[in-house]
Structure formats: C-alpha cells, structure tokens
Amino acid sequence: MDKKALIREYKETRRLIGVYCIRNTVNGKLLVGKSIDLPSILNRQRAQLRSGSHPNPTLQKDLVEYGAEAFEVEVLDTLEVPDQADYDPSADLRTLEQMWLDKLSPFGNRGYNPEPKRAV
C-alpha cells in the first residue's frame, strides 16, 4: 500500500470519541477528560505518568506516592458519530464531558480537575 493510501485509510478510520477517567483507588480522586481519539489520549496519559511528565502535578505526585497499580483508567462514555463528512463532534463532546464533570465532581479534594470558573 502506498503512502497516500495509508494516509487516506487513517483519515477514514472511525475514532473512538468520548470521555475517560483516571481513578486513584487509594484516595478516590478522579481526573475526567475528553478526546476525539480515546485510545491515543489514554496511551499519552499513561506515557506521561510513567515518564514523570504529566501536566497535572498533583496527579503525578500521587502516582509517585501510591504507585501505578493504585490507578485505574477507564472510558466513561462514548459519542456516537453520525455518518456525516462535515460533522464536528466538539460541542457534543464538551456537553458529554460536562455531564460527567457534574455527576462526579472531580474537583478539590475529590479530584484532579481544576475548579470550574464561576461566572461573575
């Protein structure tokens, strides 16, 4: 298969889109996030944690303290993507993530997500 065909096939491959969670099984803290490519973001999250370069310093510190075996990674929800070439999942994905943030409240002592900004 030539390079152009591989690129076309990659672009046409359906991605698993949705919301994920990294759960600390020792203290119950959660990190909730979203991605248009769940397998890739989960691999990146794991790699960043292993290498000590995760952008969330509190999560990274807890990983060092409790060990990788104290953390579970799971897909919370996926987004059904319609067969429309011009479909942009961004708004639907934000809504789905917000639903899980509201449900789990992974802020402050309960999680690793930053506190939501309050309207002034």
C-alpha positions in Angstrom: 0.0 0.0 0.0 1.4 3.4 -0.9 1.8 6.3 1.5 -1.2 8.3 0.1 -3.5 5.2 0.5 -2.3 4.7 4.1 -2.9 8.4 4.9 -6.4 8.2 3.3 -7.2 5.0 5.3 -6.0 6.6 8.5 -8.2 9.7 7.9 -11.2 7.5 7.1 -10.8 5.2 10.2 -13.5 5.9 12.8 -12.1 7.1 16.0 -13.4 6.2 19.5 -14.7 9.6 20.7 -15.7 10.1 24.3 -15.0 10.8 28.0 -12.4 9.0 30.1 -11.4 8.8 33.8 -8.2 8.2 35.7 -9.2 6.9 39.1 -6.9 6.8 42.2 -8.1 3.7 44.0 -6.4 4.7 47.3 -7.9 8.2 47.9 -10.8 8.1 45.4 -9.6 11.1 43.4 -10.5 11.3 39.7 -9.3 13.0 36.6 -12.1 13.3 34.0 -11.2 14.3 30.4 -12.4 14.1 26.8 -10.9 13.2 23.5 -11.7 12.7 19.8 -9.3 9.8 19.9 -9.7 7.9 23.2 -7.0 5.2 22.5 -4.4 7.8 21.7 -5.2 10.1 24.7 -5.2 7.1 27.1 -1.8 6.0 25.8 -0.5 9.5 26.1 -1.8 9.8 29.7 -0.1 6.6 30.7 3.2 7.5 29.0 3.2 10.9 30.6 2.6 9.4 34.0 5.3 6.8 33.5 7.9 9.4 32.4 7.0 11.8 35.2 5.9 14.5 32.7 2.1 14.6 33.2 0.7 18.1 33.0 -1.2 17.6 36.3 1.4 17.9 39.1 -1.0 16.7 41.8 -1.8 13.5 39.8 1.8 12.9 39.1 2.8 13.4 42.8 0.1 10.9 43.8 1.3 8.4 41.2 4.8 8.6 42.7 3.4 8.3 46.2 0.9 5.4 45.6 2.4 3.7 42.6 0.9 3.0 39.2 -1.0 -0.1 40.5 -3.2 2.3 42.6 -4.6 3.9 39.4 -7.3 2.7 37.0 -8.0 4.2 33.6 -11.5 3.7 32.1 -13.7 5.0 29.3 -16.8 6.5 30.9 -18.8 7.2 27.8 -18.5 7.3 24.1 -20.1 9.5 21.5 -22.0 8.0 18.6 -20.8 9.8 15.5 -23.2 10.2 12.6 -22.1 9.3 9.1 -21.7 12.9 8.0 -18.5 14.1 6.5 -18.9 17.6 7.9 -19.8 16.5 11.5 -17.8 18.3 14.2 -18.1 16.4 17.5 -16.6 19.3 19.6 -19.8 20.7 21.0 -21.4 17.3 21.7 -18.1 16.1 23.3 -18.0 19.2 25.6 -21.6 18.5 26.6 -20.8 14.8 27.3 -17.7 15.8 29.4 -19.7 18.4 31.3 -22.3 15.8 32.2 -19.7 13.6 33.7 -18.0 16.5 35.5 -21.3 17.5 37.0 -22.0 13.9 38.0 -18.6 13.0 39.5 -17.4 16.5 40.7 -13.7 15.7 40.4 -12.6 19.0 41.9 -10.7 20.0 45.0 -10.3 17.1 47.5 -12.4 14.8 45.2 -10.3 15.0 42.1 -7.6 16.3 39.9 -9.6 18.5 37.6 -9.3 22.3 38.1 -12.2 24.0 39.8 -14.8 25.3 37.3 -14.6 29.1 36.7 -17.6 30.9 38.1 -19.5 33.5 36.2 -19.1 37.0 37.6 
